[in-house]
Amino acid sequence: MNLASFPWLEAEIIRHSLRLIKSYQNWTGKPLTGDAPSPAEIAHDLFHASFVLLSHGTETDPVLNYGNQPALDLWETTWPELTAMPSRLTAEPHEWQSRAQLLNQAAQQHYIQNYQGIRISTTGRRFRISNAEIWDIWDEQGQKCGQAAKFSQWEWL
């Protein structure tokens, strides 16, 4: 079986999915998904959620380490391509500075909401996201291991 077609089955993605939902619950007091009986089912449900969900790590130039199926569809890409892409490339170069400022603000507050901005797919299609939430992801040792973004509202430009 090709795990690139089923990334939610990978042990690291299951672990990351749990970090995403626990961190979101911690910062917002709200659940990210409904109840699922097992970590694997949680990972499946996040991957197939009705909202776009992305995350990146803590590298100097952070690389995307997660994108659910709606994110893959919106950015018109595959799992291997998305998870090799620096997250800044989700926006056009003239948007990088404002995006970086936003991510710094989110890092200081650990959670922000109502973000909007222009993004670009891998094929060059531009779209505006609205009412996005951004939060810090923490690992099992309480260390920051990335940031995530979730949104349901977007429109092609």
Beta strands, then each sheet from edge to edge (+ up, - down):
strand 1: 52-56
strand 2: 64-67
strand 3: 111-120
strand 4: 126-138
strand 5: 144-151
strand 6: 153-156
sheet 1: 2+ 1- 5+ 4- 3+
sheet 2: 2+ 1- 5+ 4- 6+
end
